[in-house]
Amino acid sequence: MKLLNRSIQSYLLYAIGIFIISVPLFYFVIRQIISNDVDRALRLQKTELIKRIERISDRDPFAILDAFGPDIIFNRLKEYRFYDSLYTIQKISPATQYPVSYRILESNVLIRGLPYKIVVQNSLVNSQDLIKSIVFIMALLLVLIIAGLLLINQRLSKKLWYPFNNTLTQLQQFRVDNPEAIRLMETDIDEFANLNNAIGTLSENNRRLFVLQKEFTENASHEMQTPLAVLQGKLELLMQTAPISEEQAALINDLSDAARRMSRLNKTLLLLTRLDNNQFAEKEEVSLREIVEKILAQFSDAIAARQLQVSAVYTDPAYCTMNKALAEVLVSNLLGNAIRHNIPSGILSVYLDQDKLTIKNSGKPTPLDPEKIYTRFYKSSTDSHSIGLGLEIVQKICRMNGFTVHYGFADDLHCFSVHLKPGISSFSAG
């Protein structure tokens, strides 16, 4: 969840809690206030009625009361007993035929020394309508206030956090191999300004270190290749000189193999460094089928030397968007390992569709350690031609392109599967 949404969520929960508590509380408070006001009005009305009736001497008081309507009731009592009560009842309204709440004052009084029971009632329809109106208006105002505060907070927060979001966008687009410095917007917020200064300094240092590392790698590779090439050439010339003993020829041959292995190691380490620095940004749509067929043709002599039984099944051209050179390295390393670690007259099986490239080969009758096979310089065999970096390169290429590589062992066959679409397999290398 975004930081902005989390802060707004806290405000919203607090506002909803206040709304849930305040509206019912406000309703009952207003209702009690109006009820008390009605009760006072009924008591005052009763007192005024008694005073008026006592002033009448020559007229029938009950006839006057009849003129007041049904809201006032007088009954003669046999004896006086103090009684005064307020309560609420519901009665069917003659006009609407719906239940209507009435507030009733029932009391015993003495008029000219004679006991009477007086009942004064007041309809609460207007009071209830007033309460509902007040509560509705109050609830509406609360909703408008809460909504307004949330809207203002959200818009203000977006404005305040805009420099941070801009910085985040710049960081997501930042590349150490881009010669242009990262451009961060100016802001008057101290925290964001300090963050931008730190990020600017850090990005510039990283870019400078990347350039230095790249130059060192390229220079070291170039400087190493030259003496290695000279060494290899001199050894070949030395092998052509005569006379030369068998022991000298063996020593020269060992030196030549060591020089070739050192040259391969140098090129492979350079490739790993370039992969780590993401220096293969150029991508295009490549056909893995064409690449697999091309690499198999290149390994035809090695396949024939081991008399391997090759089976290749292609159900799709398997187009994917990636760097073509890396695609060739990926397939070459997998096929090279399958051939190099195979047994004479062994099996080499290749299966390719749009989702997966699978390479199976016979070899050692025991499975490899899946926790170590992608480790740098790890070798499961004593083959002097293996430098232990091929599967690490395979893993890095897969990660760069969103692929996953999975190793399995079944039916005495070692199987490497490269899943060409993210999320297809739950198994991943490393």
N, C-alpha and C positions, 0 to 999 in steps of 0.2 A: 504494500500500500504506500502511496506517495505521502511524503511528509505533510504537504498541504492538506490532503484529504484526511489524514489522521488528526490534525489540529482542528479542522472543521468538524470532524466527527465528534470530538470531545465537546465542542461548543453546542452542537446540535443535541447531543444526549442531555447536556445540562439544561438547555432551553426546553426540551420536551418534558423533562422532569418537573421544571418549574411550571410549565403549562398544565400538566396533569394535576399538580397539587393546587395551583392557584385558582383555576376555574371552579372546581367544586367548592373549595373553601369560600371563594367570593360569592358563589350562589347561596350558600347557607347563611353567610353573614348578612347579605342583603335581605334574604328572606326573613331572618330574625329581626332585623331593623324595621322592616315594613310591618311585620306582625306586631311588634311592640307599638308601633305608631298607630295601627288599627285598634289595638287594645285601649290605648289612651283615648282615641277618638270615641270608642264605644262608652267608656266610663264618663267622659265629658257629656256625651249625648244623653246618657241615663240621668246625670245630675241636672242638666238643663230641663229634661222632661219633667222631672219631679218638681222642680221649682215652678214651671209653668202650670202644672196641674194644681199645685197648692194655691196659686193665685186665682184660680177659677172658683167662683162661689155660686153663681147663678146659672151655670150651664152644666150639662152632663159631660163629665170629663171623658167618658168612654166614647161618646159621639165624636169628640174632638180627635181622640186617638184613632178612630176609624178612618178619619180623613188622612192620617199619616201613612196609611197603607199597611201591608202585611209585615213590614220589617219591625214593627213594634207590637208586642203582645202584652196585655194586662190580664191578670187573673186575681180574683179575690181569694184570700186565704182565711181559714178559720182562726188561726193563731199565728203570731209572728215568731219566726226563728231565723236568726241571722244566717244568710246564705249568699255567697257571691262566687260565681264560677265563670271562667272563660275557656272555650273549647272551639274546635273546628269540626264541621260536619259537611257532608256532601248531600245535596238535594237535586232532584230533577228540576231543571228550569222550565217553567210553563211556556216560555217563548221559544226556546231552542230544543227542548226535550233531551238535553244533554246534562250529565252531572256537573253541578257547579259547587265550588267550595264556599262555605259561609263561615264567618267568624261570629260566634255567639257569645253574648254576655247575659247570663241568667242570674238574677239577684232578687232577694226579698227586701222590700222597703216598707216604711210607714208613711202613709199619706193622710193628713188630718187625723192621725192617731189610729188609722185603720191599716191592717196588714194587707199587702199586695205582692204578687209575684210579677216582676217585670222582665220581659225577654226582649233584648235588642240585638238585631242581627245585621251584618254588613257583608255584602258580596265581595269575594276576593278575586273576582275575574279580572278587574282592572289592575289589582296589585300583582297578580300572577303574570299578566301580560307585561307589566312594567319590569318585573324581575327577569322574565325571559329576554326582554329587549336589552336590559342592562347587561345581563350575562353574555348575550350574543355579541353586543358591541364590544364588551371587554375582551371576549375570546378573539374576536376579529382583530382588535387592536394588538393583542398579544401575538397572534399569528403574523400580522404585518410587521411588527417590531422584530420578531425572531427571523422572519424571512429577510427583512431588510438588513439586519445585522449580519446574517450569514452571507448575503449577497455582497455587502460592502466588504466583509472580511475576505471573501474569496477573490473579489476583484483587486482589493488592496494587496492581498498576499501574492497574487500572480504578478502584480506590478513590482512588488518588493523582491520577489524571487526571480524575476526575469534575468538579472545579471548572472545568477547562479545557473539557471537553465541554459543561458548562452554559453557560459564557461563549460558546462557539461557537454554541449553539442560540439564545441571546439575540441574538447578532449577526445570525443568519440571519433572525430575526423582526423585527429593528429596522427602523423606518420613521422617516424624518426628519419626516414630517408627523404623527407621533403625539405628542400633547402630553405624554404620560407619559414620564418618564425611564426609561432602561434599568435593569433590576434585576439586579444581579450578586450571586451568593452569596458570603458571607464564607468565607475559607479561611485556614488557618494556614501555608500554604506561601508563602514570601516571593515567589518568582518569579511565581506566579499572582496573588498579592495586588497586586503592582506592575503586572502586566498588566491586571487589572481596574480599577485606578485610572486607568491611561492610557486604557483604552477608555471608561471613564465620562466622563473629561474630554473626549476626542475626540468622543464621541457627543453630549454636551451642546453643545459648540461647533458641531457640524454642524447640530444641530436649531435652535440660535439663529440661525445664519447663514441657514438655510433660511427661517425665519420672516421675517427681515429682507428677504431677497431676494423672498419672496412678497409681502410688504407693499409693497416698492418697485415690483415689477412691476405689481401691481394699482393702486397709486396713480398710477404713471406712465401706465398705460393709460387710467385714468379721466380724469386731468387732460389727457391729449392728446386724448381723444375729444371732450371738451366744446368746446375752441376749434376743433377740426376741424369739428364739427357746426355751430357758429356761423358759421364761415367758409363752409361749404357753403351754409347758409341765406342768408347775406348775398349770396353770389354769385348765387344763384337769384333773389333779390329784385332785384338789380342788373340781371340780364338782362331783367327784366320792366318796367324803367323806360323811359321814352321822353322825348325822342328819344335814340337810341343808334346810333352809326355801325357799319358792318360791321367795321371794324378793332377797335373796342372790344368788339364781340360775340365776335370771335375770341379776343381776349386773355382775356375773362371765361371763355370756354369752356375755354381752356387751363388757367386757374387752377382751374376746377371739376374738370377731369380730374386735375390734380395733387393736389387736396384728397382726391378719392375714392381715388386711388392711395395716398396717405399713410395714409388711414383703413384701407384693406385691409392695408397693410404693418404698421400698428400691431396690428391684430387677429391677423395671421399670426405676428408675433414673439411676441405674448402666448401664442398657441397652442403655439408651439415651446417657450417657457419652461415652460408647464404640462406639456408632454410630457416635457421633461427632468426635471422635478420629480415625475413620475409622479403627477399629480393627477387621473387618470382611473381610479381604482380600482374604480368601480362597473361591474360586468359583467352581462350578461344574454344569453340566447339570441336572436340576431337572424337574420333571413332576408335573405341578401345579394340574393336575387332581388327581393324587395320594394324594397330600397334602390336597386338598379340601375334598376329600372323607374321609381321615384320621381325619381331624378336625371335620367334620360333625359327624363322629362316636363318637368322644370324647364329643361332645355337645349333644349327643342323650338324656341324662337324662334331660337336661335343655329344650330341644325341646319338650320332652314328657310332662314335667311339665306344660308348657304353651300351650300344644296341638296345636302347630303351624302346618300350612299346608306347607310342604316343597316341592319345585319343583327344581330339579337339571337337567340341560341340558349341556352335554359335547359334543362338535363337534370335538374337538382335544385334544390330551394329553397336548398340550400347553407346550412344552419344552422351557426352558429359562435358560441362564447361570447366576447363582447368588449363594450366600451363602444359603445353604439349611436351616439352622437354621433361617435365616432372612425371607426366604420364608414362613416358618411355622408361624413365628410371624406375618407377613403381613396378611396371610389368617385368622389366629386365632383372631386377633384384629378386622378385618372387620366382621367376622361371630359372634364373641362375642358381638359386639355392636348391630348387627342386631337382635340378640336373646334377649339381655338384655333390649333393649329399645322397644321391640315389645309389642303387646297387646295380651291378651289371645285369642286363636283360630285365631291368626293373620297369615299373609302370609310371607313366607321366600322363596325367589326365587334366584337361582344361575345359571348363564349362563357363560360358558367358551368356548372360541375358541383360536386359535393361537395368536390372536391380542389383546384380551381383556378379563378381568374378571369382571363380573357385578353381584352385590349383591343388591337385592331389599328387603325391609321389610316394613310392616305396622308399625304404631306407632302414634306419635303425628300428628294431622290433619293439622299442619302448617309446612312450610319448615324451615329448620335450617338456621342460618346465615352463608353463605359460607365464610365470612371474619373472623369468629371467631372459626369455628369448629376445625381448626388445631392449635389453640392457646393452649399453655401449661396450664393445669389445668382448661380449660374451660369445663363446663358441662351444657348440655341443659336440664337435668333432675335432680331430687333430689335423684337418686339412690345412696345409700350409698356404694354400691359395685364398683361404677365407680370412678376412680381417675383422670380422665380428661387428660390422657397422651396417650391413644391408638391411636388416629388419628394423633397426632404429630409423633409418631413412624412410622405409616403407611407412612406419607409424607416423612420422612427422608429416609426410605428404598426405596421408589420409586425414590427419587432424586439420591441416591447412584447408582442405577441400570439403570438410564436413562428412568424410567417409568414416567407417569403422572397420577394423580388421580383427578377425577372430581365428584362433587356432584350435584345431581339434584332431583327435587321433581315433580312427576306427578301421577295423578290418585290415590292420597292419599298414594303413596308409596315413601319412601325415597330410593334413588339409589346412590350407590358408584360404579364408574367404574374405573378400573385400566387398562390403555392402556400400553401394554407390549412392544410396539415398539416406539422409539423416533419419534416425528413429526406426529403421527397418529391423535392426537387430539390437537386442538388449545386451549383447556381449561387445565389449570394446577392449582394445589392446591396452596393455600397460596397467 
